[in-house]
Amino acid sequence: MKHTFPKLDKLCGQISIDQLYARGKRFVAWPLRVTWMPAGDATQVLIWAPKSLFKHAVDRNHLRRLMREAYRLNKDILSESEGHYQIAFNYMDKEQQSYLTIEKAVRKALKKIAHEH
């Protein structure tokens, strides 16, 4: 599997995002809150760091970059299951965590999603 993160893998559109948060299942893989639901055609991901916790855009961008990289390198965990998903990773901690902590949380979340469906 290629370790890329093209536009097709990004969850876009207010209607899709609203449906994910309304119907999706939630769990916490600290420091991330993960919301997910099965999808029809492709696995899509939303990555979010809140402005209420990180006032400077550079801090939010850094966290999103770390989460994207962790997902990009570990998305093959989802290929073990046959389904496609819509997934939202929301950063919850008030402190910026290291890449290793975020990658561990992303890997844990992807394994849980793959085994639940």
N, C-alpha and C positions, 0 to 999 in steps of 0.2 A: 504494500500500500504506500502511495506517495504521501509524504509529510508536507502537505500544502494546506492552505486555508483560503480557497477561492471564494468569490462572491456568492456562489450557490450554497455554500456552507453557512452563510450568515443569515440569521433570522431577521427579516425586515418586514415592515408593514404593521401599522397599529392594530389592525383587526387580528392578525396572527398572534401578535404579542398579547393582546387582551384575552384571546381564547386560551392561550397557554397559561396565563396567570389565573384565569377563571376555572378551567377544567383540569389543570395539571396536578400531579402529585408532587409533594414537597418533602424534602429532608435536609438536614444540615450535615455537611462535611466541613467542619471548622477549618478555615475562616470563611467558608462559602455556604450560601443557602442555594440549594439546587431545586429548580422546578422543572419538571419534565412531563411529557406525554407522548404516546405513540403518534407518528405522523405517517402520511401516505407515501410520498415519493422520495424524499431525501432527508438525511439528518441535517438539521439546522441548529445553530447555536447563537445565543444572545449573551454577551458579556457586559457586565454592568458594575460600575463603582460609583457610589452615591456622592453627590455634591454636599449633602448634609454632613458627611463624615470627613471629606477631604475637600477643603475650600479651594485649593490650588489645582488648576487643570493639569499641571505637570505631574502631580501626585496621582490623580485619577488615570491619566494616560499611562503612567508607569505600571500601575496595577493591572489595567486592562491588557497591556502588552505582555505582562507575565502570565496572565490567565490564558490569553490566546496562544502563547508559545507552549504552555503546558498542555492545552487541549490538542494543539497541532501535532505534538510529538506522541501523544497517547491515544489518539482517536481510533487506532486500530483495535483497541479493547472492545469497542462497539461492533466491530466486524465479526466477532464471535457469535453474536446474536443475529438473527435473520432480519429483524425489524429496523425501521427508521424512526427517528425521534426528533422532537423539538425540545431543546434544552436551554435553560437560562441559568447562568452562573452569576449570582449576586454576591459581591464582597461585603462582609458584615463587620469585620473587626475594625476597631478605631485606630489600631496601629498598622503600619505597613509591615507585612510579613515577608520573609525571604522567598526566593523562587522555589527552594526545596520544599518549604511548607505548602505553598500553593500547588506545586506539582503533585505532592502526596495527596492533597485534598481532591484534586481533579481526578487523579487515578482511582481513588477510593469511590468517588461519585460515579465514574464511568463503569466501574466493576459492578456497583450496586444496580445501576440502570440495566446493564446487560443481563444480570442474573434474575432481575425481577420480572422481566417481560418474556 
